[in-house]
């Protein structure tokens, strides 16, 4: 297969009633795990670069690694900017070769969010780059972006309809009760709100902060219109947990390959499980 944009995948996911897994890439081993899992499940996949990943690894390194992985994969891969913070950053990612971007203006007043998102769509569409945006704020922490859960607000269906019509965005991330990072209990999602948004909005919907959300709740969200599910924390926890296990059993080990290799395989298992949960297995041929 080859590099594709997010819209190309979401079109098929929306028709088929499944969701594509969007997994954050923080280093080489996690990137390899994402591709290996997608190939094992014969599923399209989204490789995401967050603000923290870009700050840690630098945009040029992330772009080269992710784009090479996408072009070498046997399944369709979208390389996506997660939670883009500015128009200027979007421009840098488009120039670096990303096939998809998210502009996160959810912290702005509605009309400012609309204006920023519309500007990004006008930049991206002529070069076949898809655009995801966010309306409503998701609590918790995603790398450098923190939203106090008490300040988080849910997406309003009428505003969502206005926002999509005004921006022509390709996908919309909605706030229905998920949070970034680790949960301090079981999240309770507002499924009725999700259904009302789905009734008003035709574009594919995105669920952020999905690590730690019970499997039955994820399935319910997908059945009500979610077509892209973001996962980061679950991978980090499994990856670092395996590193701790390996080093506990071999404290004198100094070969990073013998430490990171098992962690990579653990990440593959986690990502495969998520792809199956989202219903993406065997859908690579559809894209």
CORPEBEL-V141010 format. One record per residue. N is the residue number from 1. RES is the residue in one letter. SS is DSSP state (H for helix, E for strand, - for the rest). PHI is phi in whole degrees, -180 to 180 (* if undefined). Layout:
n:N res:RES ss:SS phi:PHI
n:N res:RES ss:SS phi:PHI
This chain:
n:1 res:X ss:- phi:*
n:2 res:X ss:- phi:-164
n:3 res:X ss:E phi:-71
n:4 res:X ss:- phi:-131
n:5 res:X ss:- phi:-93
n:6 res:X ss:H phi:-64
n:7 res:X ss:H phi:-59
n:8 res:X ss:H phi:-63
n:9 res:X ss:H phi:-76
n:10 res:X ss:H phi:-64
n:11 res:X ss:H phi:-58
n:12 res:X ss:H phi:-75
n:13 res:X ss:H phi:-63
n:14 res:X ss:H phi:-66
n:15 res:X ss:H phi:-66
n:16 res:X ss:H phi:-86
n:17 res:X ss:- phi:76
n:18 res:X ss:- phi:-123
n:19 res:X ss:- phi:-131
n:20 res:X ss:E phi:-87
n:21 res:X ss:E phi:-81
n:22 res:X ss:E phi:-116
n:23 res:X ss:E phi:-118
n:24 res:X ss:E phi:-78
n:25 res:X ss:- phi:-103
n:26 res:X ss:- phi:-109
n:27 res:X ss:- phi:-161
n:28 res:X ss:H phi:-60
n:29 res:X ss:H phi:-65
n:30 res:X ss:H phi:-69
n:31 res:X ss:H phi:-60
n:32 res:X ss:H phi:-61
n:33 res:X ss:H phi:-64
n:34 res:X ss:H phi:-61
n:35 res:X ss:H phi:-67
n:36 res:X ss:H phi:-62
n:37 res:X ss:H phi:-67
n:38 res:X ss:H phi:-62
n:39 res:X ss:H phi:-68
n:40 res:X ss:H phi:-64
n:41 res:X ss:H phi:-94
n:42 res:X ss:- phi:52
n:43 res:X ss:- phi:-124
n:44 res:X ss:- phi:-65
n:45 res:X ss:E phi:-152
n:46 res:X ss:E phi:-115
n:47 res:X ss:E phi:-96
n:48 res:X ss:E phi:-110
n:49 res:X ss:E phi:-114
n:50 res:X ss:- phi:-90
n:51 res:X ss:H phi:-60
n:52 res:X ss:H phi:-64
n:53 res:X ss:H phi:-65
n:54 res:X ss:H phi:-65
n:55 res:X ss:H phi:-66
n:56 res:X ss:H phi:-74
n:57 res:X ss:H phi:-99
n:58 res:X ss:- phi:78
n:59 res:X ss:H phi:-58
n:60 res:X ss:H phi:-63
n:61 res:X ss:H phi:-66
n:62 res:X ss:H phi:-59
n:63 res:X ss:H phi:-62
n:64 res:X ss:H phi:-61
n:65 res:X ss:H phi:-64
n:66 res:X ss:H phi:-67
n:67 res:X ss:H phi:-69
n:68 res:X ss:H phi:-66
n:69 res:X ss:H phi:-61
n:70 res:X ss:H phi:-65
n:71 res:X ss:H phi:-71
n:72 res:X ss:H phi:-94
n:73 res:X ss:- phi:-74
n:74 res:X ss:- phi:-92
n:75 res:X ss:- phi:-129
n:76 res:X ss:- phi:-67
n:77 res:X ss:E phi:-132
n:78 res:X ss:E phi:-102
n:79 res:X ss:E phi:-104
n:80 res:X ss:E phi:-128
n:81 res:X ss:E phi:-81
n:82 res:X ss:E phi:-99
n:83 res:X ss:E phi:54
n:84 res:X ss:E phi:-59
n:85 res:X ss:- phi:-98
n:86 res:X ss:- phi:-157
n:87 res:X ss:H phi:-60
n:88 res:X ss:H phi:-63
n:89 res:X ss:H phi:-66
n:90 res:X ss:H phi:-59
n:91 res:X ss:H phi:-58
n:92 res:X ss:H phi:-62
n:93 res:X ss:H phi:-71
n:94 res:X ss:H phi:-63
n:95 res:X ss:H phi:-65
n:96 res:X ss:H phi:-77
n:97 res:X ss:- phi:109
n:98 res:X ss:- phi:-58
n:99 res:X ss:- phi:-94
n:100 res:X ss:E phi:-156
n:101 res:X ss:E phi:-139
n:102 res:X ss:E phi:-115
n:103 res:X ss:E phi:-107
n:104 res:X ss:- phi:-105
n:105 res:X ss:- phi:-104
n:106 res:X ss:- phi:-65
n:107 res:X ss:- phi:-82
n:108 res:X ss:- phi:-92
n:109 res:X ss:- phi:-57
n:110 res:X ss:H phi:-51
n:111 res:X ss:H phi:-66
n:112 res:X ss:H phi:-70
n:113 res:X ss:H phi:-63
n:114 res:X ss:H phi:-60
n:115 res:X ss:H phi:-64
n:116 res:X ss:H phi:-65
n:117 res:X ss:H phi:-65
n:118 res:X ss:H phi:-61
n:119 res:X ss:H phi:-63
n:120 res:X ss:H phi:-67
n:121 res:X ss:H phi:-61
n:122 res:X ss:H phi:-64
n:123 res:X ss:H phi:-74
n:124 res:X ss:H phi:-80
n:125 res:X ss:H phi:-60
n:126 res:X ss:H phi:-63
n:127 res:X ss:H phi:-108
n:128 res:X ss:- phi:62
n:129 res:X ss:- phi:-106
n:130 res:X ss:E phi:-84
n:131 res:X ss:E phi:-130
n:132 res:X ss:E phi:-108
n:133 res:X ss:E phi:-133
n:134 res:X ss:E phi:-133
n:135 res:X ss:E phi:-133
n:136 res:X ss:- phi:92
n:137 res:X ss:- phi:-110
n:138 res:X ss:- phi:-98
n:139 res:X ss:E phi:-68
n:140 res:X ss:E phi:94
n:141 res:X ss:E phi:-125
n:142 res:X ss:E phi:-124
n:143 res:X ss:- phi:56
n:144 res:X ss:- phi:-87
n:145 res:X ss:E phi:-106
n:146 res:X ss:E phi:-123
n:147 res:X ss:E phi:-128
n:148 res:X ss:- phi:-61
n:149 res:X ss:- phi:-59
n:150 res:X ss:- phi:-71
n:151 res:X ss:- phi:-96
n:152 res:X ss:- phi:-68
n:153 res:X ss:- phi:-130
n:154 res:X ss:- phi:-80
n:155 res:X ss:- phi:-73
n:156 res:X ss:- phi:-90
n:157 res:X ss:H phi:-55
n:158 res:X ss:H phi:-65
n:159 res:X ss:H phi:-65
n:160 res:X ss:H phi:-62
n:161 res:X ss:H phi:-63
n:162 res:X ss:H phi:-64
n:163 res:X ss:H phi:-63
n:164 res:X ss:H phi:-65
n:165 res:X ss:H phi:-64
n:166 res:X ss:H phi:-79
n:167 res:X ss:H phi:-110
n:168 res:X ss:- phi:60
n:169 res:X ss:- phi:-67
n:170 res:X ss:- phi:-85
n:171 res:X ss:E phi:-153
n:172 res:X ss:E phi:-127
n:173 res:X ss:E phi:-83
n:174 res:X ss:E phi:-118
n:175 res:X ss:- phi:-102
n:176 res:X ss:- phi:-131
n:177 res:X ss:- phi:125
n:178 res:X ss:- phi:-86
n:179 res:X ss:E phi:-146
n:180 res:X ss:E phi:-76
n:181 res:X ss:- phi:85
n:182 res:X ss:- phi:-83
n:183 res:X ss:- phi:-85
n:184 res:X ss:- phi:-100
n:185 res:X ss:- phi:144
n:186 res:X ss:- phi:-90
n:187 res:X ss:- phi:-67
n:188 res:X ss:- phi:-116
n:189 res:X ss:- phi:-91
n:190 res:X ss:- phi:-90
n:191 res:X ss:H phi:-69
n:192 res:X ss:H phi:-64
n:193 res:X ss:H phi:-63
n:194 res:X ss:H phi:-59
n:195 res:X ss:H phi:-65
n:196 res:X ss:H phi:-68
n:197 res:X ss:H phi:-64
n:198 res:X ss:H phi:-58
n:199 res:X ss:H phi:-68
n:200 res:X ss:H phi:-100
n:201 res:X ss:- phi:-124
n:202 res:X ss:- phi:-90
n:203 res:X ss:- phi:-75
n:204 res:X ss:E phi:-60
n:205 res:X ss:E phi:-103
n:206 res:X ss:E phi:-123
n:207 res:X ss:E phi:-111
n:208 res:X ss:- phi:-90
n:209 res:X ss:- phi:62
n:210 res:X ss:- phi:-90
n:211 res:X ss:- phi:-63
n:212 res:X ss:- phi:88
n:213 res:X ss:- phi:-77
n:214 res:X ss:- phi:-55
n:215 res:X ss:H phi:-59
n:216 res:X ss:H phi:-67
n:217 res:X ss:H phi:-70
n:218 res:X ss:H phi:-63
n:219 res:X ss:H phi:-60
n:220 res:X ss:H phi:-64
n:221 res:X ss:H phi:-62
n:222 res:X ss:H phi:-64
n:223 res:X ss:H phi:-65
n:224 res:X ss:- phi:-103
n:225 res:X ss:- phi:121
n:226 res:X ss:E phi:-74
n:227 res:X ss:E phi:-118
n:228 res:X ss:E phi:-141
n:229 res:X ss:E phi:-123
n:230 res:X ss:E phi:-91
n:231 res:X ss:E phi:-134
n:232 res:X ss:- phi:-139
n:233 res:X ss:H phi:-58
n:234 res:X ss:H phi:-59
n:235 res:X ss:H phi:-70
n:236 res:X ss:H phi:-58
n:237 res:X ss:H phi:-63
n:238 res:X ss:H phi:-67
n:239 res:X ss:H phi:-64
n:240 res:X ss:H phi:-71
n:241 res:X ss:H phi:-63
n:242 res:X ss:H phi:-68
n:243 res:X ss:H phi:-59
n:244 res:X ss:H phi:-61
n:245 res:X ss:H phi:-64
n:246 res:X ss:H phi:-63
n:247 res:X ss:H phi:-70
n:248 res:X ss:H phi:-67
n:249 res:X ss:H phi:-83
n:250 res:X ss:- phi:-142
n:251 res:X ss:- phi:-62
n:252 res:X ss:- phi:-90
n:253 res:X ss:- phi:-65
n:254 res:X ss:- phi:-121
n:255 res:X ss:- phi:-89
n:256 res:X ss:H phi:-60
n:257 res:X ss:H phi:-66
n:258 res:X ss:H phi:-79
n:259 res:X ss:H phi:-97
n:260 res:X ss:H phi:-79
n:261 res:X ss:H phi:-60
n:262 res:X ss:H phi:-61
n:263 res:X ss:H phi:-64
n:264 res:X ss:H phi:-61
n:265 res:X ss:H phi:-66
n:266 res:X ss:H phi:-64
n:267 res:X ss:H phi:-63
n:268 res:X ss:H phi:-57
n:269 res:X ss:H phi:-61
n:270 res:X ss:H phi:-63
n:271 res:X ss:H phi:-68
n:272 res:X ss:H phi:-58
n:273 res:X ss:H phi:-61
n:274 res:X ss:H phi:-66
n:275 res:X ss:H phi:-59
n:276 res:X ss:H phi:-64
n:277 res:X ss:H phi:-60
n:278 res:X ss:H phi:-78
n:279 res:X ss:- phi:83
n:280 res:X ss:- phi:-85
n:281 res:X ss:- phi:-59
n:282 res:X ss:- phi:71
n:283 res:X ss:- phi:-99
n:284 res:X ss:H phi:-59
n:285 res:X ss:H phi:-69
n:286 res:X ss:H phi:-78
n:287 res:X ss:- phi:-90
